[in-house]
Amino acid sequence: MNIKPLADRVLVEAKEAETKTASGLYIPDSAKEKPQQGVVVAVGSGKKDEPMELKVGDTVLYGKYAGTEINVDGKDYLIMRQSDVVAVLG
């Protein structure tokens, strides 16, 4: 992939939406919720007054409506500002 986010933006590969509940029931496509977790694939260089805290490989949580969806080489990604990320897992 040849995408380099600018400034304080990060490129996130969203985790797949759950297809089954904990009890084993299958969730239809119309009822699936948009995932709010993903893995950072690329990061920008940060801003002068706000250094980049995220790094490639971080598993992150982000807001439900955060970022802009893009499709590159048949894969779906989200590009968002570092401030849209709520937490780093792990």
C-alpha positions in Angstrom: 0.0 0.0 0.0 1.3 3.5 -0.8 -0.8 5.8 1.4 0.9 8.3 3.7 -1.5 10.2 5.9 -0.6 13.9 6.5 -0.2 15.8 9.7 -2.2 14.3 12.6 -4.1 11.8 10.5 -4.0 8.0 10.8 -5.1 5.2 8.5 -7.0 2.4 10.3 -8.2 -1.0 9.0 -11.5 -1.6 10.8 -12.2 -4.9 12.5 -14.8 -7.0 10.9 -18.3 -6.6 12.3 -19.5 -9.5 14.5 -21.5 -12.1 12.6 -22.6 -14.1 15.7 -23.7 -13.2 19.2 -22.0 -14.6 22.3 -24.9 -17.1 22.6 -24.4 -18.3 19.0 -27.2 -16.5 17.1 -26.3 -15.2 13.7 -26.7 -11.4 13.1 -28.3 -10.4 9.8 -26.4 -7.8 7.7 -29.2 -5.2 8.3 -28.7 -5.4 12.1 -24.8 -5.4 12.2 -23.3 -2.4 13.9 -20.4 -0.5 12.5 -17.2 -1.7 14.2 -15.5 0.8 16.5 -12.2 -1.0 16.7 -9.3 -1.4 14.3 -5.6 -1.6 13.7 -3.4 1.4 12.7 -1.9 0.8 9.2 -0.1 4.1 8.6 0.4 7.4 10.5 1.2 11.0 9.7 4.1 12.9 11.1 2.0 14.9 13.6 1.7 18.6 14.1 4.3 21.0 15.6 2.2 21.5 18.8 0.7 17.9 18.8 3.2 15.1 18.3 2.0 11.7 16.9 1.3 9.3 19.8 0.0 6.4 17.7 2.2 4.0 15.8 1.6 1.4 13.1 0.2 -1.8 14.6 -1.7 -0.2 17.5 -5.2 -1.6 18.1 -7.4 1.4 18.7 -11.0 2.3 19.7 -12.6 5.2 17.9 -16.0 7.0 17.8 -18.9 5.5 15.9 -18.9 8.2 13.2 -15.2 9.0 13.2 -13.2 9.2 10.0 -13.8 9.0 6.3 -14.2 5.6 4.7 -11.9 4.9 1.7 -11.4 1.8 -0.4 -7.8 0.9 -1.6 -7.1 -2.2 -3.7 -10.4 -3.7 -2.6 -9.8 -3.2 1.1 -11.8 -0.8 3.3 -10.0 1.7 5.5 -10.8 4.7 7.7 -8.7 7.8 7.6 -9.2 10.0 10.8 -7.5 12.5 13.0 -5.5 11.3 15.9 -7.9 13.1 18.2 -10.8 10.9 16.9 -9.1 7.9 18.5 -10.5 7.3 22.0 -8.1 4.6 23.3 -5.3 2.3 22.5 -5.8 -1.3 23.5 -3.1 -3.6 24.7 
